[in-house]
Amino acid sequence: MKRIGLYVKNDAEALSKADTLEKWLKAKNISVFRAQSYSPEQPEKKDTRIDETILDGLLCVFVLGGDGTFLSASRWVGHHDVPLIGAKFGEVGFLAETAGENLLNAARQILENNYVINQRSRLLVKVFRNEAEIARETVLNDMVINKGALARLANIETYINGLYLTTYRSDGLIVASPTGSTAYSLAAGGPIMHPEVQGIIINPICPFTLTNRCMILPNTVNIKIKLVEKTTDVFITFDGQQVLEITDQDTIFISKSPHPVKMISFPDQNYFDILKTKLRWSGGVVKTGLVP
């Protein structure tokens, strides 16, 4: 028996569509495993730990919600080899392959094997404090260092493959994957990278020195980051889902994760159409559904 997962945003429309999809799948003798997403602001609502063998047996996971829900789902599947497909409700999102009203049509195409799987690289972030690992996160979009509201400019020492690069004096620093290039990094003046480009973006947020510019590095590098002594009130966020306060006693290591995210797309779908629509470029047409 085929098994499909549903990862659903806590939203009335998304929950209703999930009910419809679940009923439709079960009528076709397909087993459904369902989980509800949680808000990063409500950690007590986080899904409880599940039997990980459930994830290994899933044909795919439908993610019903926005890009934030998709990021949460990518963390939920972890290193498991389960393809994800995003269904956006409302405005088309960068990570959505279809719109909510075309959900059943998308499911039909998947059951008919009329789809392809693309891999999106992720970043592995490890944080050490006094040589002890205090955090290990895999991110699809980005890792962001931000200063608190009352903090002065952050001083962030950055090393590439063990060699000192520079000390960014800025409001923060973004380290992003190609997928994350259209998220916070883009708002901070960073470039757009096609998902198939094998790179990592380092983008300072409002740097004090104007010659400190965004860089694109090969994703084979190892990045090390440290705060300069006496830098306080600084936080690190992982895909906007988890937050950790850091000090000058911490060292952050970033590299390409060995576990990419597999994303389902359809033959008639085009990345550039989504890009033009989302960014409202000339030639971009707002589509109510990405799957005919």
N, C-alpha and C positions, 0 to 999 in steps of 0.2 A: 504494500500500500504506500502510495506517495504521501509525503508529509510536508506541509508548508507552514511557515511561521508568520504571525502578524505582530508587528510592533507598533502600537497605536498611541498617538498623542491623546492626552486627557482633554479632549475637545468634543463637543456634542456632535458636530458633523462628522468628524473622523471616526468616532465611536459607532455612529449609525452606519457609516459605510463599511466599517469593519464587520458589523453584524451581518450586513447583506452579503459581503464577500465570504464570510465564514459559512453561512447557510448555503451559498452557491457551491463552494468547494466540497462541503460534506455531501451535497446531493450527487456529486461526481465521485463519491467514495474516496475522498482525499481527507486524510487526517489533518487537523489544524491545531497548532500550538500557539497560544496567544499570550502576549505580555503587554502591559501598559507602561508607557514611558513616564518619566518623572521630571520635575523641574529642578535644575541645579540649585535653585533657591530653597528647595524643600528636600534636603537630604534624607529626612525621615521617611519620605515617600518612595525612596529608591527601592527598585525591585529586589526581593530577597534572592539569595543564591539559589540557583537551580541545578539540577542534574545536567552536567555538561554534555553527557552523551546524547541528550535531546537535540542539542544544536548540531552535532555531527551528522545526524540523520536527516536534516531538513533539505528539501530541494532548493528552497530559497526563503527569504524573509521579505514580506511586503512591509514597508515603513510608511505609515499613514500619518502625515503631519508636515512640518516645515523642515528647513535645513537643520535647525537645532535638534529636532527629533531624529533626523538621520545621523547626526554626529553622536547622539546618545546611543543609537542602535549600533553604530560601528564599535563603540566601546563595549556594548553589551555582548556582541558576538566574539569580541576579543580576537584570539588567534585562530578561531575555528574557520574552516574553509567553507563558509556559507555565503552565497551571493545575496546581495541586497538590491531591492528596487524601491525607489522613492516615489510616493504618490503625494503630490502637493495639493493642498486645499487653499484656494485663493490665487494670489499672484504666483507665477511660475518661479520656482527656486532653482538655484544652480545645481542642486543635487537631485532634483526630481526628474524622473524619466517619463512620468505620465501625470495627468491631472485626476482629481478625485472622481470626476464624472465618467472617466474612461477606465475605471479600475477593473471592471469585469472583462473588458476587451483586452486589457493588458494581461490579465490572468489567463485568458483563453490563448493568447499568443505564446505564453510561457508553457502551457500544457501541450501546445502543438510544436514545441521546440523551435519556434520562430523568434529567436533572440540570440544575442551574442553577449559574452562576458568580458568586460574590461577591468583591468587591474589598476587601482589607484594606490600609489605609494604612501606610506605613513612614516611618521617620525617616532623614534624611541627616545624618550627623555628620562634621564636618571638624575636624581638629586642626592648629593652626599653631604652630610654634616659631620664634621670631625671624623671623616673616613668611614662613617656608617651610612648605608643607604636608607634614606627616609622617604623616598618616593620613586616610583617607576610607572610611567604612563606612556601609552601609545596614542598618538594623536593623528587624526586625518587632516585637519586644517592647520593648526598652528599651536605654538607655545608662545605666550606673551608675558614679558616682564613689564609690570606697571608700577609706578609710584603711587602712594596714597595721596589723598586730596591735599593734605597739608605738608607733604614732603617736598624737599628741594629736588633739583635735578638728580637723577640717578647716575652713578658712575659705574659703568659696566665693562669690565675687562673681558676681551674676547680673544680666543685662541683658535687657530685652525690647524688641525693635525699636530698639535703641540707647540706650534709657533705663534708667538704673540702677533695679533693683527692690529688692534687699537683699543683704546678705552672710550667707549661711547659715553658722552655726557648728554643725556637726553631725558625725555619724559618716560622712556621705556625702550624696549627692543622686541621685535617680532621675528620669530624664526618659523617660516611657513613652508609647507609642501606646495607642489603645483596646484593641488585642489584648493589649498588655503590662499592661493594668490588672489582669488576673487572675493575674499572675506575681509578681515580687518586690515590686512596688508595693503589691499587696494585702496581702502579709505585713507591709509597713511601715506599714499603716494607711490606705492610699489607697483611693479609691472604685472601684467597678466601672463601667466604661463599655461600653455596647453597641458592637459593632464598627462600626456605621453612624454613630456620633456622630463628628463632625469636630472632634476635640480633641487636645490634648497635655497630659499630666499632668506637673507638677513636684512632686516629693515628697521633702522632706528626711528623712534617716534619723536618728532619735533626735536631734532638734534641741535644742541647749542652751537656746534661748529657746522657751518653750512656745507663744508666739503665732505662731511660724513654722509655718504649716500648709500642707497640700497644696493646690495650685491646679490648676484646669482652665482651659487657655487655648485659644483658637481655633487651629486648625492652620495659620493663615495667618501666624502670628508667626515672627519670627526670634529665636532665643535665643543669647546669648553668655555664656560662663562662663569665669572666670579664678580661679586660686588666689591668695590673698593672699600677699604676700612671706613667705618663710621657712616656708611650709607644705611639709612633706616627707613621704615615704613614703605617697604617694597614687597610686591606680591607677584607670584607666578600663576598663570592660569593655563589650563590644558583644554583646548578646544572649547573654551568658555564653559566647561562643565564642572571642573574642579579648581579650587583655589588653594594656594599654599603661601604663607608668609615666609620670606627668606631673608637672611642676614649675610654679613660678610664672612660668616663661618661656613657658608654653603658653597658647593661647587656643582654646576649643572653641566651634564654631558648630553649631547644631542647627536644622533646618527640616524641613518636610514633604518627603519624597522624591517626585520625579516618577514613580517606578516602584512602584506598589502591587503586592502579591502577589494573584494570582487563586487563589481556593480553591473547589473543587468541593463542592457540597452537594446533597442530595436533597430532593425536594418534601415528604416526610413528616418531615424532620429539623427540630428546633426548638432554637435556641440556648439557650433558657431551661431546656429539659430537661437539656442538658449541664451548665449552670450549677448547677442544683439537685442533680444527681447528684454532681458533683465536690465541691461545698461541703457536701454532706450536709444540705441544707435539708429541712424538712418538705415532703412531696410529691415528693421526689426518689427515683426508683427506679433502682437499679443495673441497667444493661442489659448483657447479654453481647454484644450486637451492635446497632448503631444502624441497620442496614439490614435490613429483614425479608427 
